[in-house]
Amino acid sequence: MTEHTWTDGLTWIQGYIENMLKQGISIANGHPRTDGKTIWLPEIPALMNQPTLLYFRGIIDHEMSHILFDSFSVDFAADGPDVANFYNAI
């Protein structure tokens, strides 16, 4: 397994966000979610420890996966919050 430095992680987040903006995906501040055109992220602190960095990387990966692999055509919330949460997790 390859280990990455702290700087690698911060550089990854910055580069990933820049890439999303180049592809026309907007970034907004708020509770993590996406509608396929915008990704809402919590405010990114100026100073991060490693768990916070991993938290943000996880959010970005998760929301980008929705954009890349989700059709946004099924409303799982109509089946109740437990069903919606289950499908959101996978």
PyMOL commands that set and color helices and strands:
alter all, ss='L'
color gray80, all
select helices_A, chain A and resi 6-22+50-69+76-79+81-89
alter helices_A, ss='H'
color red, helices_A
select strands_A, chain A and resi 26-29+33-34+38-41
alter strands_A, ss='S'
color yellow, strands_A
deselect
rebuild
show_as cartoon
